[in-house]
Amino acid sequence: MAVVLIVGATAFSSIDTAQASLKQEVEPALSQAWKEASQYADSRHEAWNEIWTAFDVPADVAEAIVFPEMLRYSIWQDQLETSAVKGTYVSMGSQGFDFSIGRFQMKPSFVERLERRWMMSAFPSQYDAYFDTDNTRMARRVRLSRIEDEIWQCVYVAMFIKLTYLDYQGLSALPIKEQVRLVATAYNRGAISSVSGGGDIEKLRQWASQRFYHFSLLPTKDVQRYVYADLANQRFEQAKKQLKNDE
């Protein structure tokens, strides 16, 4: 199995005013989840940023694209799947278990596709990060243990971002706010191209305006829905403002 060497460190400022600024835009219940997710992210910046910096990924962008998933985790964490249920993935694969896991809400099928696409690129040798993509019990057991580990989720986020910029041509030339919106949308949709340069950026733009994201375990037609890209971009913008205030 691969060994990923993580080096370097950076700091990312906390956001103390997130709850107040959010109240005017979303329901109060989400405001509390935002505050909790922000506080947790603040406490984990140093560890997360080591990984993202090692993979040459902007830490503020990385955190922003997964932040809406952290909101969902904050709301759902007491009702998430048990270890016994997760064990079905080892024995049956993603057909037997394919629910979101961890702070960044990653599905096993998403990570399987991510590892396969990564191994098709030049990144494994560049970052000394290799994966066993065989569909065996051992490979699934190792993969599951990684998905359940927060630091490994950071590695997977970094891999996803690297591949998204590689596969969606023209993405890096866009204004940074649009980059955040589109990468966040791709993450939420699990959009991983099967070939280099094969991503459809116009499809991402269509998805980026749609209200699909919700925070209900059993959603109905009346449940409040959000634009995932808006939530991600709001976190990104708040971070920028706080950084300026701290300078």
MIZA-207515 format. One record per residue (C-alpha): x, y, z. Coordinates in steps of 0.1 Angstrom, whole numbers, always signed. Example, Ala and Ser with C-alpha at 12.3 -4.5 7.8 and 13.67 -1.06 7.14 Angstrom:
2
R, px, py, pz
R, +123, -45, +78
R, +137, -11, +71
//
This chain:
247
R, px, py, pz
R, +0, +0, +0
R, +11, +36, -6
R, +27, +58, +19
R, +18, +95, +16
R, +44, +119, +31
R, +29, +150, +45
R, +51, +180, +50
R, +48, +217, +56
R, +23, +237, +76
R, +2, +268, +72
R, -23, +287, +93
R, -58, +297, +85
R, -76, +323, +105
R, -107, +316, +126
R, -141, +330, +118
R, -158, +343, +149
R, -186, +362, +132
R, -200, +334, +111
R, -233, +329, +130
R, -242, +366, +130
R, -236, +371, +93
R, -254, +339, +84
R, -287, +347, +101
R, -299, +370, +73
R, -294, +343, +47
R, -305, +309, +61
R, -328, +295, +88
R, -318, +298, +124
R, -312, +260, +128
R, -285, +262, +101
R, -270, +292, +118
R, -262, +271, +148
R, -247, +243, +127
R, -226, +269, +109
R, -212, +282, +142
R, -203, +247, +154
R, -187, +237, +121
R, -167, +269, +120
R, -154, +263, +155
R, -144, +228, +147
R, -127, +238, +115
R, -108, +266, +134
R, -95, +240, +158
R, -83, +217, +130
R, -67, +242, +106
R, -31, +234, +114
R, -35, +197, +109
R, -57, +200, +78
R, -35, +227, +62
R, -4, +205, +65
R, -20, +180, +41
R, -34, +206, +17
R, -2, +225, +15
R, +18, +193, +9
R, -5, +186, -21
R, -1, +222, -34
R, -38, +229, -27
R, -50, +263, -14
R, -62, +256, +22
R, -90, +282, +21
R, -104, +267, -11
R, -102, +232, +2
R, -120, +241, +34
R, -147, +261, +16
R, -157, +232, -7
R, -162, +207, +21
R, -177, +232, +46
R, -214, +226, +36
R, -208, +189, +43
R, -194, +198, +77
R, -227, +216, +84
R, -246, +184, +75
R, -223, +164, +97
R, -229, +188, +126
R, -266, +183, +123
R, -266, +145, +116
R, -237, +133, +136
R, -258, +116, +163
R, -277, +97, +136
R, -249, +85, +113
R, -243, +49, +104
R, -229, +25, +129
R, -197, +6, +125
R, -217, -26, +121
R, -234, -12, +90
R, -201, +1, +76
R, -188, -34, +78
R, -210, -44, +50
R, -188, -23, +26
R, -159, -46, +34
R, -178, -77, +26
R, -201, -65, -2
R, -185, -33, -16
R, -203, -1, -24
R, -233, -20, -36
R, -239, -31, -1
R, -229, +1, +16
R, -226, +35, +0
R, -235, +61, +26
R, -216, +93, +34
R, -190, +90, +61
R, -171, +115, +83
R, -168, +153, +85
R, -165, +157, +48
R, -193, +132, +40
R, -175, +108, +16
R, -191, +78, +0
R, -170, +47, -6
R, -181, +47, -43
R, -168, +83, -46
R, -134, +73, -31
R, -132, +43, -53
R, -136, +64, -84
R, -113, +90, -70
R, -85, +65, -64
R, -89, +50, -99
R, -88, +84, -116
R, -58, +95, -95
R, -38, +64, -105
R, -45, +72, -141
R, -28, +106, -137
R, +8, +116, -132
R, +1, +127, -96
R, +10, +94, -79
R, +47, +98, -87
R, +46, +135, -81
R, +32, +132, -46
R, +43, +97, -37
R, +7, +87, -32
R, -3, +53, -46
R, -35, +32, -41
R, -46, -4, -45
R, -77, +0, -67
R, -86, -37, -68
R, -120, -47, -56
R, -109, -71, -29
R, -119, -73, +8
R, -85, -62, +19
R, -85, -32, -4
R, -120, -22, +8
R, -110, -27, +44
R, -80, -4, +40
R, -101, +21, +20
R, -128, +22, +47
R, -103, +28, +74
R, -90, +57, +55
R, -124, +72, +48
R, -131, +70, +86
R, -99, +89, +93
R, -102, +127, +92
R, -66, +132, +80
R, -71, +108, +52
R, -103, +126, +42
R, -81, +157, +39
R, -58, +137, +15
R, -88, +127, -6
R, -101, +163, -7
R, -66, +174, -20
R, -66, +146, -46
R, -101, +156, -57
R, -91, +193, -61
R, -59, +184, -81
R, -79, +162, -105
R, -107, +187, -109
R, -83, +215, -120
R, -67, +189, -143
R, -98, +176, -159
R, -120, +208, -162
R, -101, +228, -187
R, -102, +266, -182
R, -112, +263, -145
R, -79, +279, -132
R, -84, +309, -154
R, -117, +319, -138
R, -122, +344, -110
R, -114, +327, -77
R, -150, +330, -64
R, -163, +311, -95
R, -135, +285, -90
R, -147, +279, -55
R, -183, +276, -67
R, -175, +251, -94
R, -151, +230, -75
R, -176, +229, -46
R, -203, +219, -70
R, -182, +191, -85
R, -174, +178, -50
R, -210, +178, -39
R, -220, +160, -71
R, -191, +136, -70
R, -181, +147, -104
R, -149, +128, -113
R, -140, +126, -150
R, -130, +92, -163
R, -104, +107, -187
R, -79, +136, -185
R, -95, +169, -196
R, -129, +152, -199
R, -148, +174, -174
R, -178, +195, -186
R, -174, +229, -170
R, -207, +241, -185
R, -225, +212, -167
R, -209, +224, -135
R, -222, +259, -141
R, -257, +245, -145
R, -255, +225, -113
R, -240, +254, -94
R, -273, +273, -95
R, -296, +245, -84
R, -311, +242, -50
R, -306, +205, -42
R, -287, +205, -9
R, -307, +199, +23
R, -302, +189, +59
R, -330, +164, +65
R, -324, +127, +70
R, -359, +121, +55
R, -364, +149, +30
R, -399, +158, +18
R, -409, +180, -10
R, -413, +209, +14
R, -378, +206, +30
R, -356, +237, +29
R, -330, +233, +1
R, -299, +253, -5
R, -274, +259, -33
R, -243, +240, -22
R, -220, +264, -41
R, -235, +294, -23
R, -227, +279, +11
R, -192, +271, +1
R, -186, +305, -14
R, -200, +322, +17
R, -175, +304, +39
R, -147, +314, +15
R, -157, +350, +16
R, -161, +351, +54
R, -126, +337, +57
R, -112, +364, +34
R, -129, +391, +55
R, -116, +377, +88
R, -81, +374, +74
R, -82, +411, +66
R, -95, +420, +100
R, -66, +400, +116
R, -39, +417, +96
//
